[in-house]
Amino acid sequence: MVVESSLMSVSDAPFKYLWQMLDYNVPGGKLNRGLSVIDSYKLLKEGRDLTEEEVFLASALGWCIEWLQAYFLVLDDIMDNSHTRRGQPCWFRVPKVGLIASNDGTILRNHIPRILKKHFREKQYYVDLLDLFNEVEFQTASGQMIDLITTIEGEKDLSKYSLSLHRRIVQYKTAYYSFYLPVACALLMAGENLDNHIDVKNVLIDMGIYFQVQDDYLDCFGHPDTIGKIGTDIDDFKCSWLVVKALEICNDEQKKILFENYGNPDPSKVAKIKALYNDINLQGVFTEFESKSYEKITSSIEAHPSKAVQAVLKSFLGKIYKRQK
């Protein structure tokens, strides 16, 4: 991890706190986003052995994405009032942290341009990297805004939830930074112009939407010990794929149960929603969606003229297909 050496001159307490915060929030996940930069770059180079410098630079970009992920998660957990993340208490719930975590998120985010400046300033694609990270952060924050303003307390209205709204939230909140960003970083390192790869972006966006639908499913049906968190989408009145599909499938009596119980943290009301999901076989609906999504994305990938790009996209898809966490 990259921390300015000037921090060594300050008292021990801030330095120790910073390292504790970084160690708690940055490296604890699956690291798929960061590792995908290296994997994608190697596939774009048709599997040849990378130089030591190439591995280092791809790794640095991967860590920048993991820093960005940590920044989003720290703030997201505060906004959602979540309890656990990656199998441990959310950072803001750690004793003596609390809402200091909001400033910690800012510190996490501000490491990114410092890393990029230190290691990529002399590269021809440096400005493109800065623009990419800035744009993806804006897209993600915009998706988070859309997500949050649809769940404002006192303005709960399930009738406004739809697949198109769900897709809009997911595309901006998840797909850009989780799927497009790692591949875009690898393409820039490989000397490519991102404007020439709009089709790649579109495939990755579809992949990101599929990924988020999986997340919505696991939030309800996944075991906390496996997924590393306690699902709160029902409690938080989230525009989840599950509730959108339920609104499509339910009869009038079942819709009444949805409207009366969805978005209430009372365990008995959450249980009613989960029982309803089982009654309408949302697990089976999800299985069918997963199969069709895989076929559609695979077909789009195989239509791409570059075998190297195909390999990158298939590698990404292979990592998430039928995942359990």
N, C-alpha and C positions, 0 to 999 in steps of 0.2 A: 504494500500500500504506500501511496505517496503522501507524505506529510512534510510541510515546509520545515527545514532545519532550524529556522528562526524560533520555532516553538520550543526548542530545547532551552532557550534563554529565559522562558517564563517559569513561574513557580511550578512545583511538581503537580499540584492539584489539577490545574487545567490540562496539563499534558496527559496525566493519567486518565482524566475524564474523557478526553478526546479519543485516546486509544481504546478505552472501554466501549465508547459509543460506536467507533468504527468496527471493532471486532464483533460487537453484538448485532449490528445491522447489515454489514456489507457481505461477509462471506458465508452466511448461514444457509443460503438456499441451494437449489440444484445447480445454479450457475450456468444453466442452459444458454441464456442469452449471450453471456461473455464467451463461453466456449465455442459458440456458433460462429463467432467472428473468425477464429482460428480455423475451424473446420471448413467454413465457406471459402476462405482465402486459399486454403490448400487445394480444395476441389477446383477452384477457378484456375489454379496453376497446374491442373490436371494431375494432381497427386505427387508432384515432384517433391523432393526433400527441400524444406524451407531453410533459408539461411538463419543464423542466430539472430540477426537484426530483424528479419521478417517475423520470426516467432515473437520476439520482444514487442515489436510495434503492434502486431495483431492482438497480443495479450494485453497491452496497454489500452487499446480500444475496447477490448472485452471488459476490462475493469471499469472503464468509464461508463459502460452500459450498466454494470452491476452497481456502481455508485448512483446512477440515475434511478435504477430500480429501488435501491435502499431509500433514497430521497422520497420517491413516490409513496412507498409503503409506510414510512414513518408518519407522513402527514395523512395518508389515507386512513390509517388506523385511528388517528385522533378524530378525524371527521366522522368516521363510522362508529366511534366509541367501541371498537373491537376489544377482545380480551386476549386472544392468543395469535401468534404469528410464528410460523416455522417451528411449532412445537414448544414455544416458550412464551411468557407474557409479552405483550406488545411493549415496545420501548417506553412509551409514555406511562405505562403502568409499573415500571420498575421503581422501587422506592428511591426517593430523592431526585427523580427525573421529572415526572409530571409533564407540564406544558413547556418545560425547557426543551422538550423534544421538538417543538415547532422550530426553534432556532437551530437545533441539531440538523433538522432537515435542510435548512438553508446552507449550513456548513457542508453537508454532504454534496449538495448540488454545486456549490462553488469550487469543489475540488476538480470538477470536470474540465473547465477551461484552463485551469492551472496545469493539469496533466497534459492536455493537448498542446499548450504553449511550450511546455518543457521538451516534449518529445517529437512534435510534428511541425514546429514553426518554420523549418526550412523546407518542408515538403510542398510540392506544387499543389497538392490537394488540401492544404491546411485550412484555407478559407472555406472550402466546400465542407470540410468536417465541422467547422464551427457553425456554419449555416444549417447543416443537417441536424446537429444536436439541438440547436435553438428551435428549429421548426418542429422537430418531433416532441420536444418539451411543450411547446405551445399547443400542438395537437392533443397531447395527452391531458394537459390541464383543461382544455376545452371539453374533452370527453368527460372528465371528472365533473366539470361545471354542469353539463347537461344531465349527468347522472344525479347530482345532488339536488338540482332545482326541481326534479321530478319527484323527490321524496321529502319535500318540506313538510314538517309537522303541521297538522291542521289543514293541509290542502291535499289530503290523500284521495285520489280518484283513480281507481283501477281502469276506468273506461278509456283513459287516455293512453294506456299501455298497448303497444303493438309491436309486431316484428320489425317494422321499419324504424321505430324509435329505438328498439333494442340494438339493431344493427348500427345505427348512427352512434350510439353511446360506445359500443364495443369497438367500432372501427377507429374512433379517435382515442378512447381511453386505453385500449390494450394493443390493438393490432400494429399500430405504427412503431411503438417502441419495443415491443416484444418480438416482432417478426421482421418488419421491414428494416429497422435500424441496424441489426447485426449484419445482414446481407449487404445493405448499402455501404456500411463501413468497409467490408471486404471488397466490394466493387471499386470503391475509391482507391483503396490501397493497390488494387490491380490496374489502376490507370484508366478506369472506365468513367464515362460521363453518365450520371444518373438519369439525365433526360432521355437517354437512349434505352432505358430499361423500365418504362412505364408498365409493360406487360408483367414484368417480374414483381413490381410493386403490387399489382392487382391480385396476382396469385397469393402473395404473402398476406394481403389484407383478408382474402377469403380464408386463408389458413388461420389467421388470428381470430376471426369470427368463430370458426369451428372450435378453436382452443377455448374461447371464452364460454361457449355453450357447454363444453366439457366442464369448465370451472363452475358454471351455474348448477350443473347436474351434481357434481361432487360436493358442492356446498350443502346440498340437501341429503344426498344418498351416500356420500363418502364417509368413512370412519375418521373421526378427529385424529386418532393415532396415526393414520396413514397419510392424511392430507396435511397434517401439522397445524390445523386451526379448527375452531368451532364455527360452523356455518351460521351466518346471521342474516342471510338475504331475506328470509321470510319476516323476521323481526323488524328489519330495517326498511321494509316496503320497497325493496329493490325491483327495478324493471328487469327481472330475471327471465331468461328464456323459458323456464318452467312455468311461471305464472302466465306468460304471454300465450304459451301453447294451451295451458289449462283454460284460459278465457275462450280459446277457439273451440275446445272440445266439450266443455261442460254444458249441461242442460241448465235450465233456469234455476232449479233447486240447488244444484251444485254451485252455480255462480253466486247464489245468495250466501253460501258458506264462505266462498272466497272473499266477497265484499265485507262480510262481518268479521272475519278473523285475520285476513292478511295484513301484515304491518303492525301487529300487536305482539310485544315481547312476552306476553303471558304464556308460559309453557303449555298450558292446556289448549290455547288457541293455535299455537305453532303446531301442536300435535294434530289438531283437526285439519290443518292445511296439508300436512304430510300424509295423513290418512286419505284425504281426497286425492292427492297425487297418485297414491297407490291404487285407489279405486278406478281412476281413469287410465291406469297403466302408462304413466309418463315414462317409466323405465323402458318400456317397449317402444314408445314414440322416439325416445332418445336414440335407442339402438338403430332404428331405421334411419334417423337423421344422420348418425355417424357414418353409416354405410354409404349413403348417397353422397355425403360431403366428400368422403374419401375418393369415391369414383370420379366426382366432378373435378376435384383438385388434381388428381392423378392425370386425368385427361388433359387438363390445361397445361400441366407441366410437360407432358410428352409432346405437346404441340410446339414447344419452344425449339428454335433451330440449333441452339448451342447445347451440346452434350454436357459441357462443364457446368452450365447454369442449371440444366436438368438435374445433374448430380447434387448440386447445392440444395435445390428445392426438395428433391426426394429425401435427402438427408434430414431436412427440417421436418418434413411430414412424418418420417419414420420415428422421430423422437416423441411425437405427441399422439400418434394413432393408438387408440384404445388405452391411453394412460390411466392410471389409477390414483395419481396424486399430482 
